[in-house]
Amino acid sequence: MSKLFTRVKSTKGVNGVIVALLLILVGVGAIAGVKTFMDDSSNTITTDVNTSINSFKTN
């Protein structure tokens, strides 16, 4: 545990912590973006399929 505090106190350790936090933020943002894209794509496909099925039923 003392090694962690020593590393965090050093400049090199602080830079490593900052880089790690930035990578975590980028990863979370990327996951959220992909999830939003997939949800939107799924909704679009569902709407298109329902439209096609309904138009097929009326003909």
Residue pairs with C-beta under 8 A, 6 or more apart in sequence:
6 13
7 13
7 16
8 14
8 17
